[in-house]
Amino acid sequence: MLSLKKLTCHCGAVEIQVNLNDDIDKLKRCNCSMCKRKGTMVATIEKKDLKVIKGENKIKVYQFNTKVAKHHFCSECGIQTHNQRRSDPNTYGINMGCIDDIDVNELFKFKTFINDGQNHIKDRK
């Protein structure tokens, strides 16, 4: 079952609405050079399940290496709200820490799995 959640950056300039599975049991942390520095726990959603409500003009995109993944962040406070995933560009990884009604103590109780971005198949020659 999907539920509507509000996701915001730190300063509130960006507000996003996401449809998220209520039964999330698996979050991911990527070990690529970008994500290991952020330490973000992400849930994967379909692109159709994300809608920018406020601050689209404040969202900047950072890309590197293969230029497939798109890391979206607020140009005011620098918080990454979501990323378009390289392994499946039809999905987003949403920063679970940006969901307004999630308690930080609950966030760290979720099972978290490592996504091996350091050895991504698109980097193999």
Sequence and secondary structure as in RCSB ss.txt:
>XXXX:A:sequence
MLSLKKLTCHCGAVEIQVNLNDDIDKLKRCNCSMCKRKGTMVATIEKKDLKVIKGENKIKVYQFNTKVAKHHFCS
ECGIQTHNQRRSDPNTYGINMGCIDDIDVNELFKFKTFINDGQNHIKDRK
>XXXX:A:secstr
 EEEEEEE SSSS EEEEEEETT   EEEE STTHHHH   EEEEEGGGEEEEE GGGEEEE  TTS SEEEEET
TT  EEEEE SS TTEEEEEGGGBTT  HHHHTTS EEEE GGG GGG  
